[in-house]
Structures are given as structure tokens and as C-alpha cells.
Amino acid sequence: MTAKLDPFAAAPQLMKSFYALSTTVNESLEPSLVELVKIRASQINQCANCINMHTTDARWQGETEQRIYLLSAWREAPCYTDRERAALAWTDALTTIAQGHSQQAAHAALAAHFTEEEQVKLTLIINIINAWNRIAVGFDLWYETPAKAAA
């Protein structure tokens, strides 16, 4: 796959600002939860670049292979906490919002496990990974992860 363009070269200041915002928002909740959310949204959006990147990041942070592999079937897998399940349900609801599903059940679970401030933080994390997915898919981006490159 050859990238259509490099957004960092085409709009360096905007991409630098967006990257800085992404970093700040991603540091607002526990790293393991953030990576699970980023992987899940990337699965829904079929963003191979981001799935590759965030599964690598999750492993570096100690996430297990089982929990990474089971994300596509998280509802049936017993290995996620109630807080993680609430975050994944919110991720699914917001990432598929155009399909017209109600977010009521997902928000009820979210409110049971996250403070109002955490709900905003998680919502921003989901929005940002969805934006990265669209940038990567839209421009056919592929950034080799360091672990893969070393192999």
C-alpha cells in the first residue's frame, strides 16, 4: 500500500497540534483502558494501521494476547471488567452512531462506572481515535511499529 499523501508533511502545524491534543487526551485515563478502546474503534473502522499500532502499544503495556484477540467479541468474553465493558459499549455506540442505534443503554453503563469528568475524557478518546482512523484509512497510511520493524 502506498500512501496517497503524508498529512504530517502536507499540514505540519495542524497535525502537530492534533497529535499534541491526542497525547494529552490519551493520558487522561488508565493506559490499558485507552488502548482497548483504541483497538476496538479501529476494528469497527477497519483501520489496519491503527489496529497494528495499538495492539503493539497494548502489548508493551502488559496487555495479554487473550484480551487483545477477544476484543472483537468482547460482549461474550469473560476477561473484561465491568468498567472496561462500559467503555467498550460506549466506544461501539459512538463509533457506529451513523447506524442510528440508541446510546441509552451504553450511556447508562458508562454513568455507572465513570464519573462525569471521566465520561468526557473517554468520549474525547473515542472521537480522537475515530479521527485517526479516518486519516489513516483515507490516506492509505501505514506506519510500521517499532517491534515489528525490529523483527
Sequence and secondary structure as in RCSB ss.txt:
>XXXX:A:sequence
MTAKLDPFAAAPQLMKSFYALSTTVNESLEPSLVELVKIRASQINQCANCINMHTTDARWQGETEQRIYLLSAWR
EAPCYTDRERAALAWTDALTTIAQGHSQQAAHAALAAHFTEEEQVKLTLIINIINAWNRIAVGFDLWYETPAKAA
A
>XXXX:A:secstr
   S  HHHHSHHHHHHHHHHHHHHHTTS HHHHHHHHHHHHHHTT HHHHHHHHHHHHHTT  HHHHHGGGGTT
T TTS HHHHHHHHHHHHHHTGGG    HHHHHHHHHHS HHHHHHHHHHHHHHHHHHHHHHHTT     HHHHH
 
